[in-house]
Amino acid sequence: MENQYKDLDYYLNLDWTLIEGQDLDFEGNPYFYIEIKEIPSFTFCAKTLARARENYKRQLRLSLMVMMENHEHIPEPGEENEEPDWENLCP
């Protein structure tokens, strides 16, 4: 694998696995959300699905910037999950 510098634009243009859904707020009003499978801490909410799709990348940009500044590992789409192999770890 090449050892290339991966900048913010690189990460913003990956083919993230979007999870879209709808829920109700505390007052019973519907809202829509977008989560990113590879970044479990990421959720963006909006009043309409169209608005969520239109605007989630702004929040993604900020989330990625923080992750990069903190030197956190940014899991990429298609990357193997680093879940321990519990069957082999536990007797």
Secondary structure in CASP SS format (residue, H / E / C, confidence):
PFRMAT SS
TARGET T0000
AUTHOR 0000-0000-0000
METHOD secondary structure of the structure
MODEL  1
M C 1.00
E C 1.00
N C 1.00
Q C 1.00
Y C 1.00
K C 1.00
D C 1.00
L H 1.00
D H 1.00
Y H 1.00
Y H 1.00
L H 1.00
N C 1.00
L C 1.00
D C 1.00
W C 1.00
T C 1.00
L E 1.00
I E 1.00
E E 1.00
G E 1.00
Q E 1.00
D E 1.00
L E 1.00
D C 1.00
F C 1.00
E C 1.00
G C 1.00
N C 1.00
P E 1.00
Y E 1.00
F E 1.00
Y E 1.00
I E 1.00
E E 1.00
I E 1.00
K C 1.00
E C 1.00
I E 1.00
P E 1.00
S E 1.00
F E 1.00
T E 1.00
F E 1.00
C E 1.00
A E 1.00
K C 1.00
T C 1.00
L H 1.00
A H 1.00
R H 1.00
A H 1.00
R H 1.00
E H 1.00
N H 1.00
Y H 1.00
K H 1.00
R H 1.00
Q H 1.00
L H 1.00
R H 1.00
L H 1.00
S H 1.00
L H 1.00
M H 1.00
V H 1.00
M H 1.00
M H 1.00
E H 1.00
N C 1.00
H C 1.00
E C 1.00
H C 1.00
I C 1.00
P C 1.00
E C 1.00
P C 1.00
G C 1.00
E C 1.00
E C 1.00
N C 1.00
E C 1.00
E C 1.00
P C 1.00
D C 1.00
W H 1.00
E H 1.00
N H 1.00
L H 1.00
C C 1.00
P C 1.00
END
